[in-house]
Amino acid sequence: MAIIGKLLKNRRAGEDGLASNLPNLAGGKTFELTSPDFDHESVLDKIHASKRIGGQDLSPALIWSGVPGDAAQLLLVVEDPDAPTGLPFVHCVALLDPALTALPQGALQTGTATPGVRVLRSGMGRGYQGPAPIKGHGPHRYTFQLFALTTTITEVGGKSPESAKPRDVLAAATAGAKARIDGFYERL
């Protein structure tokens, strides 16, 4: 597998395709997003990585402040802009109650009943999908992006948000403010 990673080393989706760069999500104010499990631009612990590579697929705890008081809903998106794909790989999408100010560790797992959290489809399944970069591809950035939406997402193209594709949910959202924290993970 390391050979494939080395062959694809220069192929990366790039930051331009991240949710936070979409016109409907790019503007507005910023607010604070942190994690007690990792510092911005530090390495994610293996427990947050995919079970396929020996991790536990455990979503990190997140804490935020400064969300505008008129936020109708929060949208959390976790993406990997270093994936060797056309667009960043979506590791998690969730809709959150705007009254929330934090998520405990593991709150984004499928089947976890965290009040105020609606776990949606990701790029592969439902709920948080931990990092699993190709061996030898180099470090991958995992962007945890939180958007304060100006309106509530109740349906996406005639479907419930839970059944819609991640990119369709992103296209249906309009943000008035956003926050971001990044972590890294690499398989040697």
Secondary structure, 3 states (H helix, E strand, C coil): CHHHHHHCCCCCCCHHHCHHHCHHHHCCEECEEECCCCCCCEECCHHHCCHHHCCCCCCCCEEEECCCCCCCEEEEEEEECCCCCCCCEEEEEEEECCCCCEECCCCCCCCCCCCCEEECECCCCECCCCCCCCCCCCCEEEEEEEEEECCCCCCECCECCCCCCHHHHHHHCCEEEEEEEEEEECCC
